[in-house]
Amino acid sequence: MTSYADAPPEVETTEVVIAGGGPVGLTLAHELGARGIGCVLLEPRPAPSLASPRCKQLNPRSMELFRRLGIAGAVRDNAPLPFGWSDSAVFCTSLTGHRLERFDGVFALSDVQRTELAEPALWCAQNHVEEALRDTITRRETVSARWGWTLTGLEQDDTGVTATATDDTGRERVVRGRYLVGADGARSAVRRACGIPLAGRSHEIRNIQVIFDAPGLSARHELGRAVQYWVVNPEVNGLMGTLDTEDRWWAIIINAPEDADAAWCERAVHRMVGAPVPVAVTATDPWTARLLVADRYRDGRCFVAGDAAHQNPPWGGFGANTGIGDAADLGWKLAAALRGWAGPGLLDSYGTERRPIAQRAIAEAERNMRVLTGELAVPGLDDDGPDGLAVRAKTAELIRQAKTAEMYTLGFVLGTAYPESPLVVPDDGPAPASTGTEYRPSGAPGNRLPHLWLDRNRSLQDEFGPGFTLLEVAAPAAPEWDTAAAAAGVPLKRYRLNRPDLHGLYGARYVLVRPDGYVAWRGQTSPDDLGAVLDRVRGCAV
């Protein structure tokens, strides 16, 4: 590889190299930095891209992960739409046409406090999320962010990974870490360098996202506030919404022609609006839904996460949120490996746990994709009189049948579990199962610990330590827990609830919670062999 200096480039050393500074790479940097792990983040873009943000929704799981990292408030404060601005989605013949159906309380966006949520969801374009994550990464003393650096190559050996990058001046840089994570998107250089194939397919329909300014448009329609307006008509189909309170809008035009240019996009937006309002198109972004998952998430000391590991259709909002979940899972496991208390199977469990989640997220999105606005468009939707009313009523019923699961996803978001993970100790206690739409809190091993408010502003999650937490639901646990944890080198915090009334919620008197908030073990009494339990949950028994 060509060097831009006579001497070999100086090698910077760290513990983890992260390629990619989107939401996933930045979340991982926060996870590692919060645990005092040294990492260098390489990101080609000097600043977040403002052109065409695809991710617009942070689900409650992502937001509670940000809360645990102490940055949920910063992310919320950086959102251009006020917190609680809307939690509705509307289906219509056009923005100024007939309303077909309205869903309220969608995506758990309401700002009304709920028992099962540490944080509600947030509607916020990706560039604003990245801005908040970049601004707060300066709090992490062990994290060095290299904006304008592009990964160009990597080599790994038995002790580490050497990454080669080019900075924004064209100078070659070299960073060596114990591990490397590719959070570098769908065209991941890390995935390609590791020879990790993707399996799946691409959807046959071509879509275009259009970003446009339309002053006064919010006041032109009578559909009320909504985060999504799904436009159902035989001419142009898709969905749209506002990015801020200044009438900057986005629209996704479904099944757009190959030769669609900016002028065509402007005409399509006019048809979706239903009136020739002044529109200034600022960006167009053609895309095709991809349903792809990496065959494996690890190659030696290299890992892939986010779009580098899985590519999800957007229907349901699972893509970036699944990647943020990847970062939470991998972050604590890398920290454990680097601090010496991980078992030999802990890092392999990252792919074991997260790959099935990506597959399920893609399956959920694919189901949502089966009925889009084109499948709902029938003649007569805009007709006046009884015939038009009848057609719209029938279509509204079809919308309810086809799209309810896409609008109400809390069962998938919070109910996704790792019951077969090699890191959890299964039992035969109560294990209520969530559906895609309905969340049923479960304290069974492998599930996200059911949430509890300790007072109006204090969540049970706020009391957890950076390692494992032993939740004493009713009575104090045996002191041998501390002895066994110290012997294994496992960081353990004990938290006493002293709430016997919550035995039904958690299913046991004692619950061992992983660093990512999932239940690893529970029991009515302390196990006879505490060491064996701790060995299992840290990957020694894999």
N, C-alpha and C positions, 0 to 999 in steps of 0.2 A: 504494500500500500504506500502511495506517495506521501512523503512528509513535506510540510511547507517550511521546514527549518533544516539547517545542515545537521544539527544534532537530533537524535531521537527525541520524540516528545516526552516531556516529564510525565511520569505515571502517578496519578492521584489514587490513593487507596481509601477504601470505605468498607462497610460491611455488606450493604445491599445496593446494587445499581438498579434504578428503575428507568426503563425506556418508555417514555410516553407520559405527558403531563395533562391529560384530560381528567375527567372526574374520577376515573378508576385509579390512575397512577397517583393523582394527588391525594386521594383517600388513603391509599397504601402508604404514601409518605407520611401522612398524619398518624396512621396506626403505628408505624415504626418509630417515628419521632416521639410520640407520646410515651413510648416504652424505652426511650433513650438509645435506640438503635441508630447507628450512623448510616446514612444513605445519601446517594447522589442521584438526583432526578434529571434526566436528559429530555428536553422538549424542544422540537424545532421551532415552534411558534413563539415569537417574542411576547405576544399578547394573545388572549383568547380570540377566536375567530368570531366576528360580528355578523358575517354574511348570512348564514342560514342555519340557525340552531335546530338540530333535530330533536334532541332530548328537551322536554318541557315539563316533565313531571317527576318530582322526587316523592316516592311513596313513604308511608309511615315507618317502614323498616329502615330505609336509608336515613331518614331524619332522626330516628332514635340512635342510629350509629353515630351520626354527627353530634347528637346531644352528648353521648358518652365521651366523645373527643373534645367536647367543650366548644364546638363551632356551629351548632345549629342556629343560634341566635344571629351569628354573622351571616350565615347563608340566607336566613329569612329576611334580615334587614337589607340585603342586597337585591332582593327580588323587586322588579319594577312594578308588579301588580301588588297592591296592598294585601297583607295577610288576611285571609278570609274574604277576599274580594268576590269570589263565587265558588260554589261547589255544584254547579249544574252543567248539564249538556243538553243541547236542543237539536232536534231533527226538524228540518224545514224544507220547503220547496225552493226557497232562496232566502237570503238574509232579510229581504223586505217582502217576502211572500208569505205563504201560509205555514203556520206551525203545525207539525205533524205529531210530535211527542216531546216530552220534557222529562229528563231524569234529574232528580235532586239528590244531594248527598253523595255525589259520585266520587270515587277514588279516595274517600276519607279525607277530603279537602277542608271540611268544616273547621272553623276555629273554636267550636264549642268543645270543651274538654270531655274526653271519653275515658271510661275506666280502663279499657283494654289498650290504650295508646299512651306511650310516653311522649310522642310527638305526632301531630297530624301531618298529612301530606302537604306538599308545597308545589304550587304551579309557578315555575321559574325556568326561563330559557337557559340552555346549557352555558352560554357565555357568561351569564351572571353568576351561575353556580361556580364556574371556574375562577372568576374574579375573586369571589369570597374565599375559595380554597387557597388561591395563590396568596392573597393578603394575609391569611392566618397562618400559612406555612412558616412565616418568619418567626412565629412563636416557638418553633421546634429547633432547638439549638443544635441538634445533631443532623439536621437535614440541610443539604446544599442543593439549591435549585439552579440548574444551568439552562436558562432560557436561550433559545437560538442554537442549541446543540442538537445535531442529528446523528443518531447511531448509524454507523456504516459497517460495522463488523464486530464479531465476538469470537473468542476462543476460550474454551473451558478445559480445566485439568482437575486433578484430584483435590486441589485445595481452594480453587476459586475460578472466577471468570474475568477475563480481560476484555473490556469493551472499548472499541475505537469509535470516535465520534469526530465530526467536523463542526466547528463553531461558525457563527454568522459572519466571520471574517475569512472563512476558508481554511483556517488553521486546524491541523489535526490534533486531536486530544485523545488521551488514553486514561481510562478509569478502571481500576481493578477492585472487585468486590468478592466477598465470600459467595454471594449468590447474585443472580440477575433475574429481574422480572420484566417480561414484555407486556406492557399495557399500552402498546403502540398501535392499536386499531386494527381494522379489518385486513389491512395489507401488511400486517406485522412483519417487520424485518427479523424479529427474534424468532417468531414461529417458523419462518422460512429457513433461517440459519440452523435451527434445530431439527429441520426435516419433519416437522409435525404436520400431518395432513388434516384437512377438514373433510367432514362427511355430511352430506345432506343435499339440498337442492336450492335453486333460485325460483322465485315466482315468475310466471310468464308476463305479468302485467307491469308496464312501465309507468311510474308516477313522477310527478314534479312537485317539489315544494317551492312556493313563491313567497317571497317577503316583499311587502309593499306598504307604502304610506298612503293613507286615505283620510285626510283631515275631515272631521265631522261625521265619519261613518257611524260611530257608536250612537250618535243621536238620530241617525236616519232610520233605524229599525226599532221595532216594538217587541222584540223577542225576549227582552230582559238580559241581564248579565249571564254569561255562560263561558266556561273555559273552552268549550268546543261547540261549533255550529256545524252539524252534519247536513250537507246540502243534497237533497234527493230530487233529481229531475232528469228527464231523458237526454238532455243535451250535454251538461257538464256535471260530473259528480265529484264529490270530495268532502272535505271538511275545512273549517277555518276558525280563526280566533284572533284575539288581540294579544299582542306581546306586552303592551304597557297601557298606561292611561292617556297616551298622546296619539293614539290611533296609528300605531305601527302594527301591522297585521301579518299573519302567516296564513297560507292556504295550501292544502295538499290536494292536487288535482289527480284523481285516480284514472288510470288507463289513458294517459296522454299520448299523443302521436309522437313518432320519432323525430319529426321535423319541427316540433313546437319551439318557437322562439319567444323573445320577450313580448312582441306584439300579440302573438297568439295567447300568451299567458295573461296579458292585460284584458283581452276580450273574454277569456274564460273567467277571470275574476269578476268582470262586469256581470256575466251571466249568473255566477254564484251569488253575487250581491242582489241581482234582480233590478239593477238600475245603473245607468252610465255615470257613476260617481267619479270624481277626479281620483285617479290612481297613479302612483309613481312606483313602478316595480324597481326594487333595489337589488334583488338577487333571485336567481333561479337555481334549483338544485335537483337535477334528475336522479332518481333512485329506483332500485328494484328490491323488493323484499327478499331477504336471504334467510334460509333456514339451515344453518350450518353449525356444527360442533366439532371442535378439535378431537382427534382420536385419543389424545392424552394431554394432560395439563403440565407435565413435567418432563424435562430431558436433562438428567444429571443435576447440575446446579442451576439450571434455568427453568423458569416457569412462565406460563402465559395466563393472562387475566383479561376480563372485559371482552371487547370485540375481537381481540387477538385470539380468544378461546372459543367464542360463540357469537353468532350473528343472528339477531332476533328480529322478526317483523315488528313494527311499532305498535300494532293493535293490542292495546292493554297497558302499554307503558312499561314493559318488563326489561328492555334492553340495558340501559345504563344502570338501572337499579340492580339487576342481576350482577353486573360488573362490580358495583359498590359492595355487594355481598361477598363477591370473590375476595376483594381487598380485605374485608374484615376477617374472613376465614384464614387467608394466607398470612396476614400480618402477625397475628399472635403466634402462629406456628413457626414462622421465621424467627421471631424474637426468642421463642423457647429454644430453637436449635442453636441460635447464636449465644444464648446465655447458659447453655449446657444442661438444661433439664428436659429436653425433648427425647423421647424414645426413638428408636430407629425407624418406626413406621409413621411418625407424626407428619412429616412433610409429604409423604405419599398420600396421606389421608385427604390432603387438599383436593386432589382430583377425584378421589373416591367419593367425597361429599359433594363437591360443587358441580361436577359434570352432569349427574342426574338432575340437578336443579335446573341447569341450562336446558336440558332436553325437555323437561316438563314446561318450562317457560315458553319454549318454542312451540310445543304442542298446544298450549293455551292460546298463544297468539295466532297460530294457524287456524284454530277453531274460530276465533274471532274474525279471521280474514275470509272465511267462507261466505259471509254475507256482508258486503260493503254497500255503499249507497247505490251502486249500479244495479245490484240485484233487487233493490227495493223500488227502483224507479219504474212506474207504470203510467200509461196514458191517463189523463184526466185529473192528475193531482192538483192542478191549479184551476180546475173548472169551478165556476160558481154554481149555486143551486144545490138541490138534493143529491144529484149524481156525484158532484165533486166532494160533498160531505161524506158520502158513502165510501168513495175510493180512499179518502184520507183516513177515515175511521178504520178501514180494513188494513191499510198500510201501517197505521199506528200500532195495531195489534201485532203485526208481523215484526215491527221494530222491537216491541217489548219481548217477544219470543227470542229474537235473534241477538239482541245487543245488551240485554240485562247483565249477562255474565261479564261482558267487557267493561261495564260501568261500575260494577260492584265486585272488586277483586280482593277484598281484605282476607278472605279465607286462604287464598293462594299466597298473598304477601306475608301474612303472619303465621299461617298454618303450615307452611312448608317446613319439613322436618328431615332429620337424619336418623330415622329409627334403626337402620341397618348399618350405621357407621361402626367401624371397629373401635372407635374411641368412646362409645357409650356403653353403659352396663344395662342391658334390657331387664325389665321386670314384668310381672303380671298384674301391676296395679292399674288404676283407672287411666284410660288413654282415649279421651274423646277425639274424634277425627274431624277435621275441618273439611268443608267442600271448597270449591273454587270461589264461591261467593260468600259463604258463611264461615266466620272464624269461631271456632270453639276452643277456648283456652285449655291447654293441656300441660301438665307438669311431667308427663312421661319422658323418660330419657330420649334424647334426640330432638326434642321440641324446644322452641323458644320459650323461655321462662315466662309464664303469664304475668302480665304487668300489674302493678299495684301502686296507687297513689298513697303516700304516707301522710301527706297533707296537701293542701291545694297546689303548691308549687314544687313539692319534693317527690320525686319518683323513687321507687325501690331501686331502679337501675342506677340512680345517682350514688347509691351507697356501695356499689360493687367496687372491688379493687381491680388493678390491671391484670392480675392473674386469675386464679380460681377463687370463687367465693362459696363458702359453706353457709347456706341459709338455714338458720335454726328457726323453724316455723313456730315451734311451741317451747320446748325446753332446751337448755344448753346441751351441746354435743360433748362427747367425751374429750378430755384434753389430749388423748392420744392422736387426734387429728393433727395437731400442731407438730407433735414429735415426728409423725410419719411424713408430713409435708416437708419438714426441715431435712429429714434424712434423704428424701428424694430430690431436694433442691427446688421443689415446686412452690411458687409464691401462692400463699393462701390467706384469705381474709375471712374471718367469721363475722356473720351479721345476724344478730338475734332479733327476730320479729316479735316473739312472745305473743303470737296470735293463734291460739288453738282453733279458732273459728275458720281459719284458712286451710285447715287440713284437707278439706274437700277440693279446694282449688288446686293445691299442689300435689295431693295424693300421697303425702308422706310427712313425717315430722322433720326430716332433714333432706335438703336438696343441695347437691353439688353443682354449681353453675360454672360453665366454661368462660374464658375471657370474652367470647363473642356473644354471651347471653343465652347460650343453649344449655339445656340440662344434660349433665354427663352421668349422674347417678342420683338416686333418691332411696330412702329407706326409713323404716320405723325406728330402727336402732342403728348404731354404728356397725359397719361390717366387721366380721371377725378378723379379716386380713386387710387392714387399711392399705398396706403397701401394695397389695395386688390391685386394689381399686385405682389407686393413684398411678400405678404403672400402666393400667389399661387406658385411662383417660389422657395420658401423655404419650401414648403410642409405643409403649414397650412390649405390648402383648400382640402386636400385629404380625 
